Amino acid sequence: ELKNFSLAEREANKAIELKPDYHEALNFLGYLWVDQNRNLDKGGALIRRALVLEPDNGAYVDSLGWYYFRKGKLKQALTELERAIILYENPEIYKHLGDVYSKSGDLTKANINWQKSKELGKNQ
């Protein structure tokens, strides 16, 4: 929340070093990199490690979907994000779905998902 990404990255790396199966830190750092569109392959690997430990965690599935989006793998991104929204209804996941649908050329579905994101965000 403080947007001090370098500190967050250092702390997450240290947490993973101390506890390699710390799935929260694995997903956090993986998503941080993917969301910033850097270290994509390393980020994807961390997210996958978190998912081995927590396979039905909707936030982690969302992270994997966002990773696929960043890699340009839109079909895989949609598959993962549609699964994520079933596991964890969250405005950020709907936003991600909207972004993927938009990039895929389906503006109707993109707008539906962006609207759901907006509505859910108001209620949180």
Secondary structure, DSSP 8 states (H G I E B T S, - for coil): ----HHHHHHHHHHHHHH-TT-HHHHHHHHHHHHHTT-SHHHHHHHHHHHHHH-TT-HHHHHHHHHHHHHTT-HHHHHHHHHHHHHH---HHHHHHHHHHHHHHT-HHHHHHHHHHHHHHHHT-
